[in-house]
Amino acid sequence: MSSESFDLLVLGAGPGGYVCAFRAAQLGFKVALVDKRATLGGTCLNVGCIPSKALLASSEHFAFTQHHAAAHGIKVDGLAIDVGTMLKKKEGIVAKMTGGLAQLAKARKVTVVTGEAKFTGPRTVAVGDRQLTAKNVVIATGSAPVELPFLKFDGKTVVSSDQAIAFDAVPKQLVVVGGGAIGLELGSVWARLCAEGTVGGFLPQIGGAADADIVRQFTRILQKQGLKIEVNAKVTGFKDGKLTAERDGKVLEFPADKVLVSVGRRPYTDGLGLEAAGVELTDKKRIKVDAHLKTTAEGVWAIGDVIDGPMLAHKAEEDGAAVAEWIAGKAGHVNWDLMPAIIYTDPEIATVGLGEDAANQANRAVNVGKFNFAANARAHANDGAEGFVKIIADAQTDKLLGAQILGKNAGELIGEVVAHMEYGGSAEDLARTIHAHPTMSEAVKEAALAVSKSAIHAL
C-alpha cells in the first residue's frame, strides 16, 4: 500500500469539502480531497441542489408558456414536453459545473483522490490501495436520504430525490411523502409538467418552520397550481399502486405510479471507521464537535451535514472556509444564527432569523412589518404579485431579528436582510437603504418601513 502525506486531508467533495480544500490551498497548505464520486460537488451538485434547480427552471418555463404567455401577447401552438431534452439540459449544467470544480482543484494544486475513505488510525485514511496521512483531517461526507422501514427505496417506484430528478417520463400520479423543501420542489416540477401530484406528511403544515400566515397563502397558491396538499396524515405503506395513510382514525388511499419519499436526510458516515480515529457521535448520530468544529480526536474536524445544524449547502460552505482558516491560525467566522433557508418553488419561501410565530411563543416583544407584492408594480410585470415580505424587529431597540418572504425570487431578496442583520442593523437601517425603482426588492424596503407603520405604498 502506497503512503502519501499532506497538511490537510478533506473527506467528501461536496460544497463544504471542496470549499474547505480550496480555501486551505489558498492559505498555502498541501491538500488532498477524497470523494467516492468521479466528479466533485457532492450530492448538491451531482444529484441535489443544482439538477433540481435546472428542472425547476425548465418546468417554470413550461408553466409560464401554458398559463401566462397568452396574457403577454405570446401565442404558442402545439405546446409539448420533451423530457429527454429537459434532462439533457440538466445534465449539461451539472457537467459544466463539475468540470469547473475539477479545473479549480487542478489550478490550486489540490490532489483529488477518487474512492471510499476509511480511517485506519489517527489522521490516517485508506482509499483503495493508497494510505493517506495528514496533520489535519476534515470530515465532510454529507448526508443521505432517510429511508422509511415500510417504504423501502426500490429506485423505480418508491424513490428518493436521487431518482426523482431523472424520471424518463412524466409520472401519471406522483405522491410525495414529506412536505419539506425537497419534496415540495420536486413535486412542483412534475406537477407543472402535468403529473397529478400530491404532497403529504404527518406534520400539521408544509413549508418547514415558516410562519403560519406564510404557509396558509403558500398552500393556497400550490393548490391553485394543481398540487394537492395533505397534512396530519401518517403514511402506513404502499401496495398494488396505492399509498396508504391514516388520519383521524380513517384510512386514506392515494393512487401512485411513483412515490417520492422525502422525509429528511441523515448524516452519512457509513464505513468511515470513525472509531479507529477516536471520533465520537452525539445521541442523534451526528459527529460531536466543539465551537470551532473540532471533533473528539486530535487534528480531526467535521463540517456540514454530519454535525448539528441545518443541512444546507451554504452552511457547509461557511463551515468549510472557517475550518480552513482556524487550522491556519486565522480568525474564521460563521454566524450560524443567520443561516437563510429557502424553498425554491414558485413562489419561493425564504426565511432567516426569528419568525413572528417563534417570537410570540417565546413571549418576545417584537414589531412586525408586512408588505404585499400586490402593491409592487414590478411584481405585477413579472407575474409575481402573490405573496408578501415580513420583517421582524425588536420592539425596544428596532434591531432586525428575522425576515420571511413568500414571493418570486424570494431567495435572492432575502440576502440584503441577512447583510443588514450581520452587522446588527435595525429595521430603520433597512428602510432607509435606497432601493432601485422599479424592483421587487422595494417590497423589502416597504416591509421595513411598515415596522414603524411608515410604509408609503400601503395603508
Helices and strands as residue ranges (DSSP letters): E 2-11, H 15-26, E 31-35, H 42-47, H 49-67, G 69-72, H 83-107, E 111-114, E 117-121, E 124-127, E 130-139, E 143-145, E 158-159, H 161-164, E 173-177, H 181-192, E 196-200, H 212-224, E 228-230, E 234-239, E 242-247, E 250-255, E 258-261, E 265-267, H 274-277, E 300-302, G 304-306, H 313-327, G 336-338, E 341-343, E 348-353, H 356-361, E 366-372, G 373-375, H 377-381, E 388-394, E 400-407, H 410-422, H 427-431, H 442-451
